[in-house]
Amino acid sequence: MERNNFFNDLQAKISQAIENSPAKDLEKNVKAMLNQGFSKLDLVTREEFDIQSQVLAKTRAKLEALEARVAELEARLGK
């Protein structure tokens, strides 16, 4: 338990030191630069990607069902 307190205190002191140092400003600037760079890359979010993957899966299932139906109708006409 005493060990956990030591690490918690150490973490709190490090966090406080970073908050009061130029490192925090550097972190903000790096994040802003990365966001600006990523926005130029025309990337999509994971959520948008997952939604489009679901739409594609549904579309593929409908296409397969339609192909099966067409094959069935063609088989009937061929008889």
PDB file of N, CA, C and O in Angstrom:
ATOM      1  N   MET A   1       0.826  -1.193   0.000  1.00  0.00           N
ATOM      2  CA  MET A   1       0.000   0.000   0.000  1.00  0.00           C
ATOM      3  C   MET A   1       0.867   1.251   0.000  1.00  0.00           C
ATOM      4  O   MET A   1       0.586   2.222  -0.703  1.00  0.00           O
ATOM      5  N   GLU A   2       1.941   1.208   0.814  1.00  0.00           N
ATOM      6  CA  GLU A   2       2.838   2.353   0.890  1.00  0.00           C
ATOM      7  C   GLU A   2       3.538   2.578  -0.447  1.00  0.00           C
ATOM      8  O   GLU A   2       3.835   3.710  -0.828  1.00  0.00           O
ATOM      9  N   ARG A   3       3.794   1.482  -1.148  1.00  0.00           N
ATOM     10  CA  ARG A   3       4.435   1.573  -2.466  1.00  0.00           C
ATOM     11  C   ARG A   3       3.521   2.293  -3.461  1.00  0.00           C
ATOM     12  O   ARG A   3       3.978   3.127  -4.242  1.00  0.00           O
ATOM     13  N   ASN A   4       2.226   1.963  -3.425  1.00  0.00           N
ATOM     14  CA  ASN A   4       1.259   2.619  -4.306  1.00  0.00           C
ATOM     15  C   ASN A   4       1.189   4.113  -4.024  1.00  0.00           C
ATOM     16  O   ASN A   4       1.115   4.921  -4.950  1.00  0.00           O
ATOM     17  N   ASN A   5       1.213   4.477  -2.760  1.00  0.00           N
ATOM     18  CA  ASN A   5       1.187   5.895  -2.398  1.00  0.00           C
ATOM     19  C   ASN A   5       2.410   6.618  -2.948  1.00  0.00           C
ATOM     20  O   ASN A   5       2.322   7.749  -3.426  1.00  0.00           O
ATOM     21  N   PHE A   6       3.544   5.945  -2.868  1.00  0.00           N
ATOM     22  CA  PHE A   6       4.776   6.543  -3.391  1.00  0.00           C
ATOM     23  C   PHE A   6       4.641   6.823  -4.882  1.00  0.00           C
ATOM     24  O   PHE A   6       4.967   7.914  -5.348  1.00  0.00           O
ATOM     25  N   PHE A   7       4.156   5.825  -5.631  1.00  0.00           N
ATOM     26  CA  PHE A   7       4.020   6.002  -7.074  1.00  0.00           C
ATOM     27  C   PHE A   7       2.940   7.021  -7.425  1.00  0.00           C
ATOM     28  O   PHE A   7       3.088   7.785  -8.379  1.00  0.00           O
ATOM     29  N   ASN A   8       1.868   7.031  -6.661  1.00  0.00           N
ATOM     30  CA  ASN A   8       0.815   8.024  -6.892  1.00  0.00           C
ATOM     31  C   ASN A   8       1.335   9.434  -6.634  1.00  0.00           C
ATOM     32  O   ASN A   8       1.055  10.355  -7.401  1.00  0.00           O
ATOM     33  N   ASP A   9       2.093   9.597  -5.551  1.00  0.00           N
ATOM     34  CA  ASP A   9       2.677  10.908  -5.244  1.00  0.00           C
ATOM     35  C   ASP A   9       3.669  11.317  -6.323  1.00  0.00           C
ATOM     36  O   ASP A   9       3.696  12.473  -6.746  1.00  0.00           O
ATOM     37  N   LEU A  10       4.483  10.362  -6.766  1.00  0.00           N
ATOM     38  CA  LEU A  10       5.472  10.646  -7.813  1.00  0.00           C
ATOM     39  C   LEU A  10       4.777  11.069  -9.105  1.00  0.00           C
ATOM     40  O   LEU A  10       5.186  12.028  -9.759  1.00  0.00           O
ATOM     41  N   GLN A  11       3.730  10.344  -9.459  1.00  0.00           N
ATOM     42  CA  GLN A  11       2.981  10.676 -10.673  1.00  0.00           C
ATOM     43  C   GLN A  11       2.351  12.064 -10.556  1.00  0.00           C
ATOM     44  O   GLN A  11       2.383  12.840 -11.511  1.00  0.00           O
ATOM     45  N   ALA A  12       1.794  12.373  -9.422  1.00  0.00           N
ATOM     46  CA  ALA A  12       1.179  13.683  -9.216  1.00  0.00           C
ATOM     47  C   ALA A  12       2.215  14.794  -9.320  1.00  0.00           C
ATOM     48  O   ALA A  12       1.953  15.835  -9.922  1.00  0.00           O
ATOM     49  N   LYS A  13       3.392  14.577  -8.734  1.00  0.00           N
ATOM     50  CA  LYS A  13       4.445  15.597  -8.802  1.00  0.00           C
ATOM     51  C   LYS A  13       4.951  15.783 -10.219  1.00  0.00           C
ATOM     52  O   LYS A  13       5.209  16.910 -10.641  1.00  0.00           O
ATOM     53  N   ILE A  14       5.094  14.703 -10.953  1.00  0.00           N
ATOM     54  CA  ILE A  14       5.541  14.801 -12.352  1.00  0.00           C
ATOM     55  C   ILE A  14       4.491  15.530 -13.177  1.00  0.00           C
ATOM     56  O   ILE A  14       4.824  16.401 -13.980  1.00  0.00           O
ATOM     57  N   SER A  15       3.229  15.178 -12.983  1.00  0.00           N
ATOM     58  CA  SER A  15       2.149  15.843 -13.724  1.00  0.00           C
ATOM     59  C   SER A  15       2.112  17.332 -13.418  1.00  0.00           C
ATOM     60  O   SER A  15       1.920  18.155 -14.314  1.00  0.00           O
ATOM     61  N   GLN A  16       2.297  17.675 -12.144  1.00  0.00           N
ATOM     62  CA  GLN A  16       2.299  19.084 -11.752  1.00  0.00           C
ATOM     63  C   GLN A  16       3.495  19.812 -12.365  1.00  0.00           C
ATOM     64  O   GLN A  16       3.370  20.955 -12.805  1.00  0.00           O
ATOM     65  N   ALA A  17       4.647  19.151 -12.392  1.00  0.00           N
ATOM     66  CA  ALA A  17       5.836  19.765 -12.981  1.00  0.00           C
ATOM     67  C   ALA A  17       5.642  20.000 -14.480  1.00  0.00           C
ATOM     68  O   ALA A  17       6.060  21.027 -15.014  1.00  0.00           O
ATOM     69  N   ILE A  18       5.016  19.056 -15.137  1.00  0.00           N
ATOM     70  CA  ILE A  18       4.770  19.197 -16.582  1.00  0.00           C
ATOM     71  C   ILE A  18       3.764  20.308 -16.835  1.00  0.00           C
ATOM     72  O   ILE A  18       3.923  21.086 -17.775  1.00  0.00           O
ATOM     73  N   GLU A  19       2.723  20.391 -16.001  1.00  0.00           N
ATOM     74  CA  GLU A  19       1.718  21.444 -16.154  1.00  0.00           C
ATOM     75  C   GLU A  19       2.341  22.831 -16.053  1.00  0.00           C
ATOM     76  O   GLU A  19       1.911  23.761 -16.737  1.00  0.00           O
ATOM     77  N   ASN A  20       3.342  22.969 -15.212  1.00  0.00           N
ATOM     78  CA  ASN A  20       3.959  24.270 -14.967  1.00  0.00           C
ATOM     79  C   ASN A  20       5.218  24.501 -15.795  1.00  0.00           C
ATOM     80  O   ASN A  20       5.982  25.429 -15.531  1.00  0.00           O
ATOM     81  N   SER A  21       5.428  23.651 -16.798  1.00  0.00           N
ATOM     82  CA  SER A  21       6.660  23.780 -17.587  1.00  0.00           C
ATOM     83  C   SER A  21       6.336  24.055 -19.052  1.00  0.00           C
ATOM     84  O   SER A  21       5.186  23.935 -19.475  1.00  0.00           O
ATOM     85  N   PRO A  22       7.344  24.422 -19.815  1.00  0.00           N
ATOM     86  CA  PRO A  22       7.142  24.627 -21.253  1.00  0.00           C
ATOM     87  C   PRO A  22       6.768  23.344 -21.986  1.00  0.00           C
ATOM     88  O   PRO A  22       6.310  23.399 -23.127  1.00  0.00           O
ATOM     89  N   ALA A  23       6.957  22.197 -21.350  1.00  0.00           N
ATOM     90  CA  ALA A  23       6.600  20.935 -21.992  1.00  0.00           C
ATOM     91  C   ALA A  23       5.115  20.888 -22.330  1.00  0.00           C
ATOM     92  O   ALA A  23       4.733  20.313 -23.350  1.00  0.00           O
ATOM     93  N   LYS A  24       4.279  21.479 -21.496  1.00  0.00           N
ATOM     94  CA  LYS A  24       2.836  21.489 -21.754  1.00  0.00           C
ATOM     95  C   LYS A  24       2.528  22.289 -23.019  1.00  0.00           C
ATOM     96  O   LYS A  24       1.712  21.868 -23.839  1.00  0.00           O
ATOM     97  N   ASP A  25       3.180  23.438 -23.177  1.00  0.00           N
ATOM     98  CA  ASP A  25       3.002  24.240 -24.389  1.00  0.00           C
ATOM     99  C   ASP A  25       3.515  23.476 -25.601  1.00  0.00           C
ATOM    100  O   ASP A  25       2.906  23.520 -26.670  1.00  0.00           O
ATOM    101  N   LEU A  26       4.620  22.787 -25.440  1.00  0.00           N
ATOM    102  CA  LEU A  26       5.176  21.998 -26.534  1.00  0.00           C
ATOM    103  C   LEU A  26       4.197  20.900 -26.935  1.00  0.00           C
ATOM    104  O   LEU A  26       3.991  20.650 -28.123  1.00  0.00           O
ATOM    105  N   GLU A  27       3.600  20.250 -25.953  1.00  0.00           N
ATOM    106  CA  GLU A  27       2.617  19.203 -26.235  1.00  0.00           C
ATOM    107  C   GLU A  27       1.431  19.768 -27.012  1.00  0.00           C
ATOM    108  O   GLU A  27       0.983  19.162 -27.985  1.00  0.00           O
ATOM    109  N   LYS A  28       0.922  20.920 -26.591  1.00  0.00           N
ATOM    110  CA  LYS A  28      -0.205  21.550 -27.288  1.00  0.00           C
ATOM    111  C   LYS A  28       0.174  21.891 -28.728  1.00  0.00           C
ATOM    112  O   LYS A  28      -0.610  21.666 -29.650  1.00  0.00           O
ATOM    113  N   ASN A  29       1.372  22.433 -28.917  1.00  0.00           N
ATOM    114  CA  ASN A  29       1.810  22.810 -30.257  1.00  0.00           C
ATOM    115  C   ASN A  29       1.979  21.590 -31.157  1.00  0.00           C
ATOM    116  O   ASN A  29       1.608  21.624 -32.331  1.00  0.00           O
ATOM    117  N   VAL A  30       2.534  20.522 -30.612  1.00  0.00           N
ATOM    118  CA  VAL A  30       2.710  19.303 -31.408  1.00  0.00           C
ATOM    119  C   VAL A  30       1.355  18.731 -31.788  1.00  0.00           C
ATOM    120  O   VAL A  30       1.160  18.319 -32.932  1.00  0.00           O
ATOM    121  N   LYS A  31       0.416  18.700 -30.852  1.00  0.00           N
ATOM    122  CA  LYS A  31      -0.928  18.195 -31.165  1.00  0.00           C
ATOM    123  C   LYS A  31      -1.594  19.031 -32.247  1.00  0.00           C
ATOM    124  O   LYS A  31      -2.233  18.488 -33.149  1.00  0.00           O
ATOM    125  N   ALA A  32      -1.449  20.346 -32.162  1.00  0.00           N
ATOM    126  CA  ALA A  32      -2.047  21.227 -33.166  1.00  0.00           C
ATOM    127  C   ALA A  32      -1.424  20.980 -34.534  1.00  0.00           C
ATOM    128  O   ALA A  32      -2.130  20.936 -35.542  1.00  0.00           O
ATOM    129  N   MET A  33      -0.103  20.819 -34.572  1.00  0.00           N
ATOM    130  CA  MET A  33       0.566  20.556 -35.850  1.00  0.00           C
ATOM    131  C   MET A  33       0.142  19.212 -36.427  1.00  0.00           C
ATOM    132  O   MET A  33      -0.079  19.102 -37.633  1.00  0.00           O
ATOM    133  N   LEU A  34       0.026  18.198 -35.589  1.00  0.00           N
ATOM    134  CA  LEU A  34      -0.403  16.878 -36.067  1.00  0.00           C
ATOM    135  C   LEU A  34      -1.833  16.926 -36.592  1.00  0.00           C
ATOM    136  O   LEU A  34      -2.129  16.362 -37.646  1.00  0.00           O
ATOM    137  N   ASN A  35      -2.719  17.596 -35.861  1.00  0.00           N
ATOM    138  CA  ASN A  35      -4.102  17.719 -36.320  1.00  0.00           C
ATOM    139  C   ASN A  35      -4.173  18.430 -37.664  1.00  0.00           C
ATOM    140  O   ASN A  35      -4.930  18.024 -38.546  1.00  0.00           O
ATOM    141  N   GLN A  36      -3.389  19.485 -37.820  1.00  0.00           N
ATOM    142  CA  GLN A  36      -3.375  20.214 -39.082  1.00  0.00           C
ATOM    143  C   GLN A  36      -2.845  19.330 -40.205  1.00  0.00           C
ATOM    144  O   GLN A  36      -3.394  19.330 -41.306  1.00  0.00           O
ATOM    145  N   GLY A  37      -1.794  18.586 -39.936  1.00  0.00           N
ATOM    146  CA  GLY A  37      -1.227  17.690 -40.943  1.00  0.00           C
ATOM    147  C   GLY A  37      -2.185  16.586 -41.331  1.00  0.00           C
ATOM    148  O   GLY A  37      -2.326  16.269 -42.512  1.00  0.00           O
ATOM    149  N   PHE A  38      -2.858  15.987 -40.330  1.00  0.00           N
ATOM    150  CA  PHE A  38      -3.801  14.917 -40.617  1.00  0.00           C
ATOM    151  C   PHE A  38      -5.009  15.424 -41.391  1.00  0.00           C
ATOM    152  O   PHE A  38      -5.555  14.697 -42.221  1.00  0.00           O
ATOM    153  N   SER A  39      -5.434  16.647 -41.137  1.00  0.00           N
ATOM    154  CA  SER A  39      -6.593  17.180 -41.844  1.00  0.00           C
ATOM    155  C   SER A  39      -6.298  17.354 -43.327  1.00  0.00           C
ATOM    156  O   SER A  39      -7.213  17.302 -44.149  1.00  0.00           O
ATOM    157  N   LYS A  40      -5.046  17.559 -43.673  1.00  0.00           N
ATOM    158  CA  LYS A  40      -4.669  17.701 -45.084  1.00  0.00           C
ATOM    159  C   LYS A  40      -4.591  16.354 -45.794  1.00  0.00           C
ATOM    160  O   LYS A  40      -4.583  16.313 -47.024  1.00  0.00           O
ATOM    161  N   LEU A  41      -4.535  15.257 -45.051  1.00  0.00           N
ATOM    162  CA  LEU A  41      -4.384  13.933 -45.645  1.00  0.00           C
ATOM    163  C   LEU A  41      -5.708  13.311 -46.093  1.00  0.00           C
ATOM    164  O   LEU A  41      -5.708  12.227 -46.676  1.00  0.00           O
ATOM    165  N   ASP A  42      -6.819  13.969 -45.833  1.00  0.00           N
ATOM    166  CA  ASP A  42      -8.132  13.472 -46.227  1.00  0.00           C
ATOM    167  C   ASP A  42      -8.397  12.092 -45.623  1.00  0.00           C
ATOM    168  O   ASP A  42      -8.808  11.169 -46.327  1.00  0.00           O
ATOM    169  N   LEU A  43      -8.161  11.961 -44.337  1.00  0.00           N
ATOM    170  CA  LEU A  43      -8.383  10.712 -43.625  1.00  0.00           C
ATOM    171  C   LEU A  43      -9.812  10.657 -43.097  1.00  0.00           C
ATOM    172  O   LEU A  43     -10.479  11.683 -42.964  1.00  0.00           O
ATOM    173  N   VAL A  44     -10.268   9.447 -42.800  1.00  0.00           N
ATOM    174  CA  VAL A  44     -11.587   9.282 -42.195  1.00  0.00           C
ATOM    175  C   VAL A  44     -11.396   8.763 -40.771  1.00  0.00           C
ATOM    176  O   VAL A  44     -10.369   8.169 -40.442  1.00  0.00           O
ATOM    177  N   THR A  45     -12.392   8.996 -39.948  1.00  0.00           N
ATOM    178  CA  THR A  45     -12.328   8.502 -38.584  1.00  0.00           C
ATOM    179  C   THR A  45     -12.618   7.007 -38.569  1.00  0.00           C
ATOM    180  O   THR A  45     -13.143   6.459 -39.539  1.00  0.00           O
ATOM    181  N   ARG A  46     -12.283   6.369 -37.496  1.00  0.00           N
ATOM    182  CA  ARG A  46     -12.553   4.932 -37.351  1.00  0.00           C
ATOM    183  C   ARG A  46     -14.052   4.682 -37.413  1.00  0.00           C
ATOM    184  O   ARG A  46     -14.500   3.693 -37.994  1.00  0.00           O
ATOM    185  N   GLU A  47     -14.835   5.590 -36.806  1.00  0.00           N
ATOM    186  CA  GLU A  47     -16.287   5.442 -36.814  1.00  0.00           C
ATOM    187  C   GLU A  47     -16.830   5.501 -38.242  1.00  0.00           C
ATOM    188  O   GLU A  47     -17.676   4.690 -38.619  1.00  0.00           O
ATOM    189  N   GLU A  48     -16.347   6.456 -39.035  1.00  0.00           N
ATOM    190  CA  GLU A  48     -16.788   6.559 -40.429  1.00  0.00           C
ATOM    191  C   GLU A  48     -16.393   5.307 -41.217  1.00  0.00           C
ATOM    192  O   GLU A  48     -17.168   4.810 -42.035  1.00  0.00           O
ATOM    193  N   PHE A  49     -15.192   4.807 -40.967  1.00  0.00           N
ATOM    194  CA  PHE A  49     -14.719   3.604 -41.652  1.00  0.00           C
ATOM    195  C   PHE A  49     -15.605   2.408 -41.297  1.00  0.00           C
ATOM    196  O   PHE A  49     -15.998   1.639 -42.175  1.00  0.00           O
ATOM    197  N   ASP A  50     -15.918   2.256 -40.005  1.00  0.00           N
ATOM    198  CA  ASP A  50     -16.753   1.133 -39.575  1.00  0.00           C
ATOM    199  C   ASP A  50     -18.149   1.207 -40.180  1.00  0.00           C
ATOM    200  O   ASP A  50     -18.710   0.188 -40.583  1.00  0.00           O
ATOM    201  N   ILE A  51     -18.708   2.410 -40.245  1.00  0.00           N
ATOM    202  CA  ILE A  51     -20.038   2.583 -40.842  1.00  0.00           C
ATOM    203  C   ILE A  51     -20.016   2.197 -42.314  1.00  0.00           C
ATOM    204  O   ILE A  51     -20.906   1.492 -42.789  1.00  0.00           O
ATOM    205  N   GLN A  52     -19.002   2.659 -43.032  1.00  0.00           N
ATOM    206  CA  GLN A  52     -18.910   2.323 -44.451  1.00  0.00           C
ATOM    207  C   GLN A  52     -18.674   0.830 -44.661  1.00  0.00           C
ATOM    208  O   GLN A  52     -19.157   0.263 -45.641  1.00  0.00           O
ATOM    209  N   SER A  53     -17.945   0.192 -43.761  1.00  0.00           N
ATOM    210  CA  SER A  53     -17.736  -1.258 -43.847  1.00  0.00           C
ATOM    211  C   SER A  53     -19.059  -1.997 -43.674  1.00  0.00           C
ATOM    212  O   SER A  53     -19.320  -2.980 -44.368  1.00  0.00           O
ATOM    213  N   GLN A  54     -19.900  -1.522 -42.742  1.00  0.00           N
ATOM    214  CA  GLN A  54     -21.209  -2.139 -42.544  1.00  0.00           C
ATOM    215  C   GLN A  54     -22.100  -1.949 -43.769  1.00  0.00           C
ATOM    216  O   GLN A  54     -22.793  -2.877 -44.187  1.00  0.00           O
ATOM    217  N   VAL A  55     -22.081  -0.755 -44.338  1.00  0.00           N
ATOM    218  CA  VAL A  55     -22.874  -0.484 -45.544  1.00  0.00           C
ATOM    219  C   VAL A  55     -22.414  -1.397 -46.670  1.00  0.00           C
ATOM    220  O   VAL A  55     -23.239  -1.961 -47.389  1.00  0.00           O
ATOM    221  N   LEU A  56     -21.116  -1.545 -46.828  1.00  0.00           N
ATOM    222  CA  LEU A  56     -20.580  -2.406 -47.878  1.00  0.00           C
ATOM    223  C   LEU A  56     -20.988  -3.861 -47.660  1.00  0.00           C
ATOM    224  O   LEU A  56     -21.341  -4.552 -48.615  1.00  0.00           O
ATOM    225  N   ALA A  57     -20.943  -4.330 -46.421  1.00  0.00           N
ATOM    226  CA  ALA A  57     -21.334  -5.709 -46.127  1.00  0.00           C
ATOM    227  C   ALA A  57     -22.807  -5.941 -46.461  1.00  0.00           C
ATOM    228  O   ALA A  57     -23.157  -6.969 -47.041  1.00  0.00           O
ATOM    229  N   LYS A  58     -23.668  -4.991 -46.097  1.00  0.00           N
ATOM    230  CA  LYS A  58     -25.098  -5.118 -46.412  1.00  0.00           C
ATOM    231  C   LYS A  58     -25.326  -5.103 -47.916  1.00  0.00           C
ATOM    232  O   LYS A  58     -26.129  -5.879 -48.434  1.00  0.00           O
ATOM    233  N   THR A  59     -24.627  -4.229 -48.611  1.00  0.00           N
ATOM    234  CA  THR A  59     -24.756  -4.129 -50.065  1.00  0.00           C
ATOM    235  C   THR A  59     -24.298  -5.424 -50.732  1.00  0.00           C
ATOM    236  O   THR A  59     -24.929  -5.914 -51.669  1.00  0.00           O
ATOM    237  N   ARG A  60     -23.192  -5.967 -50.233  1.00  0.00           N
ATOM    238  CA  ARG A  60     -22.677  -7.217 -50.788  1.00  0.00           C
ATOM    239  C   ARG A  60     -23.677  -8.351 -50.572  1.00  0.00           C
ATOM    240  O   ARG A  60     -23.870  -9.172 -51.468  1.00  0.00           O
ATOM    241  N   ALA A  61     -24.308  -8.412 -49.418  1.00  0.00           N
ATOM    242  CA  ALA A  61     -25.295  -9.454 -49.127  1.00  0.00           C
ATOM    243  C   ALA A  61     -26.502  -9.312 -50.053  1.00  0.00           C
ATOM    244  O   ALA A  61     -27.013 -10.308 -50.565  1.00  0.00           O
ATOM    245  N   LYS A  62     -26.957  -8.076 -50.268  1.00  0.00           N
ATOM    246  CA  LYS A  62     -28.086  -7.855 -51.176  1.00  0.00           C
ATOM    247  C   LYS A  62     -27.713  -8.246 -52.602  1.00  0.00           C
ATOM    248  O   LYS A  62     -28.525  -8.844 -53.308  1.00  0.00           O
ATOM    249  N   LEU A  63     -26.507  -7.919 -53.031  1.00  0.00           N
ATOM    250  CA  LEU A  63     -26.051  -8.268 -54.374  1.00  0.00           C
ATOM    251  C   LEU A  63     -26.006  -9.777 -54.555  1.00  0.00           C
ATOM    252  O   LEU A  63     -26.431 -10.299 -55.586  1.00  0.00           O
ATOM    253  N   GLU A  64     -25.492 -10.475 -53.551  1.00  0.00           N
ATOM    254  CA  GLU A  64     -25.436 -11.935 -53.638  1.00  0.00           C
ATOM    255  C   GLU A  64     -26.834 -12.531 -53.710  1.00  0.00           C
ATOM    256  O   GLU A  64     -27.062 -13.486 -54.453  1.00  0.00           O
ATOM    257  N   ALA A  65     -27.785 -11.972 -52.937  1.00  0.00           N
ATOM    258  CA  ALA A  65     -29.164 -12.459 -52.979  1.00  0.00           C
ATOM    259  C   ALA A  65     -29.773 -12.198 -54.347  1.00  0.00           C
ATOM    260  O   ALA A  65     -30.477 -13.057 -54.878  1.00  0.00           O
ATOM    261  N   LEU A  66     -29.519 -11.033 -54.927  1.00  0.00           N
ATOM    262  CA  LEU A  66     -30.047 -10.717 -56.258  1.00  0.00           C
ATOM    263  C   LEU A  66     -29.423 -11.612 -57.331  1.00  0.00           C
ATOM    264  O   LEU A  66     -30.111 -12.048 -58.254  1.00  0.00           O
ATOM    265  N   GLU A  67     -28.145 -11.881 -57.212  1.00  0.00           N
ATOM    266  CA  GLU A  67     -27.488 -12.772 -58.175  1.00  0.00           C
ATOM    267  C   GLU A  67     -28.088 -14.176 -58.109  1.00  0.00           C
ATOM    268  O   GLU A  67     -28.303 -14.820 -59.136  1.00  0.00           O
ATOM    269  N   ALA A  68     -28.355 -14.637 -56.896  1.00  0.00           N
ATOM    270  CA  ALA A  68     -28.972 -15.957 -56.735  1.00  0.00           C
ATOM    271  C   ALA A  68     -30.372 -15.961 -57.342  1.00  0.00           C
ATOM    272  O   ALA A  68     -30.770 -16.924 -57.996  1.00  0.00           O
ATOM    273  N   ARG A  69     -31.103 -14.894 -57.124  1.00  0.00           N
ATOM    274  CA  ARG A  69     -32.470 -14.789 -57.674  1.00  0.00           C
ATOM    275  C   ARG A  69     -32.443 -14.763 -59.202  1.00  0.00           C
ATOM    276  O   ARG A  69     -33.259 -15.422 -59.847  1.00  0.00           O
ATOM    277  N   VAL A  70     -31.515 -14.011 -59.780  1.00  0.00           N
ATOM    278  CA  VAL A  70     -31.385 -13.958 -61.242  1.00  0.00           C
ATOM    279  C   VAL A  70     -31.020 -15.335 -61.788  1.00  0.00           C
ATOM    280  O   VAL A  70     -31.568 -15.771 -62.800  1.00  0.00           O
ATOM    281  N   ALA A  71     -30.100 -16.014 -61.121  1.00  0.00           N
ATOM    282  CA  ALA A  71     -29.713 -17.357 -61.564  1.00  0.00           C
ATOM    283  C   ALA A  71     -30.911 -18.301 -61.507  1.00  0.00           C
ATOM    284  O   ALA A  71     -31.098 -19.128 -62.399  1.00  0.00           O
ATOM    285  N   GLU A  72     -31.722 -18.175 -60.457  1.00  0.00           N
ATOM    286  CA  GLU A  72     -32.911 -19.010 -60.333  1.00  0.00           C
ATOM    287  C   GLU A  72     -33.906 -18.717 -61.456  1.00  0.00           C
ATOM    288  O   GLU A  72     -34.461 -19.639 -62.052  1.00  0.00           O
ATOM    289  N   LEU A  73     -34.129 -17.433 -61.743  1.00  0.00           N
ATOM    290  CA  LEU A  73     -35.059 -17.062 -62.820  1.00  0.00           C
ATOM    291  C   LEU A  73     -34.537 -17.503 -64.190  1.00  0.00           C
ATOM    292  O   LEU A  73     -35.307 -17.952 -65.039  1.00  0.00           O
ATOM    293  N   GLU A  74     -33.236 -17.373 -64.398  1.00  0.00           N
ATOM    294  CA  GLU A  74     -32.650 -17.822 -65.660  1.00  0.00           C
ATOM    295  C   GLU A  74     -32.793 -19.329 -65.814  1.00  0.00           C
ATOM    296  O   GLU A  74     -33.025 -19.825 -66.917  1.00  0.00           O
ATOM    297  N   ALA A  75     -32.655 -20.059 -64.705  1.00  0.00           N
ATOM    298  CA  ALA A  75     -32.791 -21.511 -64.759  1.00  0.00           C
ATOM    299  C   ALA A  75     -34.234 -21.898 -65.106  1.00  0.00           C
ATOM    300  O   ALA A  75     -34.465 -22.850 -65.851  1.00  0.00           O
ATOM    301  N   ARG A  76     -35.190 -21.160 -64.565  1.00  0.00           N
ATOM    302  CA  ARG A  76     -36.599 -21.424 -64.882  1.00  0.00           C
ATOM    303  C   ARG A  76     -36.894 -21.159 -66.359  1.00  0.00           C
ATOM    304  O   ARG A  76     -37.612 -21.926 -67.000  1.00  0.00           O
ATOM    305  N   LEU A  77     -36.340 -20.076 -66.891  1.00  0.00           N
ATOM    306  CA  LEU A  77     -36.563 -19.733 -68.291  1.00  0.00           C
ATOM    307  C   LEU A  77     -35.875 -20.714 -69.223  1.00  0.00           C
ATOM    308  O   LEU A  77     -36.341 -20.951 -70.337  1.00  0.00           O
ATOM    309  N   GLY A  78     -34.786 -21.274 -68.776  1.00  0.00           N
ATOM    310  CA  GLY A  78     -34.042 -22.226 -69.594  1.00  0.00           C
ATOM    311  C   GLY A  78     -34.727 -23.557 -69.739  1.00  0.00           C
ATOM    312  O   GLY A  78     -34.438 -24.300 -70.678  1.00  0.00           O
ATOM    313  N   LYS A  79     -35.641 -23.885 -68.822  1.00  0.00           N
ATOM    314  CA  LYS A  79     -36.331 -25.186 -68.873  1.00  0.00           C
ATOM    315  C   LYS A  79     -37.342 -25.157 -69.915  1.00  0.00           C
ATOM    316  O   LYS A  79     -38.039 -26.150 -70.126  1.00  0.00           O
TER     317      LYS A  79
END
